Amino acid sequence: MRLPKHIIKRDEQTYLELICQRCNGSLKLWTDNKEWRRRHIESFVEYHRNCKACEGGVCEVT
């Protein structure tokens, strides 16, 4: 899966971290289950694909 340019992925064996540079939202996951990782990555990317900024901890999506 290709990530948008504003989302950074740090992937080390069982540790996965995704960071949205637009709103500073992040996902940290410790698992080696490929299916869980795939589902969480897809969910995070879909939610943050069009985000502009966060206000009060809630991402503003266009």
Secondary structure by P-SEA (a helix, b strand, c coil): ccccccbbbbbcccbbbbbccccccccccccccaaaaaaaaaaaaaaacccccccccccccc
